[in-house]
């Protein structure tokens, strides 16, 4: 399912990023980390949050308020994305009813709205793993914008909060060092807003699932899992619910999936590869981004994709595109393609792929425009 052309109705006005204070270097893994891990992924360290997803989300929203001066009274809705919440099929299998309920994205979204004191604010929650940001923007266009939710000066927040550290098997050589924790808050407003002028119009956004040869992602309970501690040591979790990932299969499929998502977005908008000025892909790892650039060349896209964002963060899942946009904000002009790919539902032979097309506005392109 491909998202329709958005018609420039919404845009991104600002992005804020909350990063954990605790940074875990590769050295913690010792000889268990493969020698070529850094070469293939570009990852040297990753953030680990001691706070839960909701606390991280609040921190990202409050940082956005400090940086932009936005008034949360103007917030008409919050769409929460959390790739680290345990999917219902898994939660029902391994957790009790009360704990499983707390893993639901909708439950977390409503809790965030309450904690921020926004009783009349609409709330929605999704997972969608690393494709969550693209899926969220598509949902804003499909479900909220047509209802006139924003009014003249209202806005929505897309809040991504990711704490994959709590479901990581740190004893797994292949996946233990891949992911880091982060939260981001993105202010989305109508392109006509005078109170919250947008810097990038959202030309298109979609995310969909496609079949693959075999499942590459699931959950299981691992025994005697080493877990890092802030002091630099480790503890042992006797039984830990963790994800399992066929990293080689994902690394093989991801570049083609992201290129296909860009092709779908260009076809949906009547644009061509030559119209793309920048590519800001999901930062799954340095090698995957390099191969994605090669897959984009047949589409006529010649600009190299932004790469190298994983060095001190790891793969931050659905936070990666807003984090990369925030990092490169002042350097992005014209048409920006943001492809992403992700695992599908646990145990299913599928992956997701998506793409956001952004175009810089006059407010962004003029000298001394406000940064994200």
Secondary structure, 3 states (H helix, E strand, C coil): CCCCCCCCCEEEEEEEEECCCEEEEHHHHHHHCCCCHHHHHCCCEEEECCCCHHHHHHHHHHHHHHHHCCCHHHEEEEEEECCCCCCHHHHHHHCCHHHHHHCCHHHHHHHHHHHCCCCCCEEEEECCHHHHHHHHHHHHHHHHHHHCCCCCCCEEEEEEEECHHHHCCCCCCCCCCCECCEEEEEEEEECCCCCCCCCEEEEEEEEEEEECCCCCEEEEEEEEEEEECCCCCEEEEEEEEEEEECHHHHHHHHHHHHHHHHHHHHHHHCCCHHHCCEECCCCCCHHHHHHHHHHHHCCCCCCCCCCCCCCCCCECCCHHHHHHHHHHHHHCCCEEEEEEEEECCCCCCEEEEEEEEEEECHHHHCCCCCCC
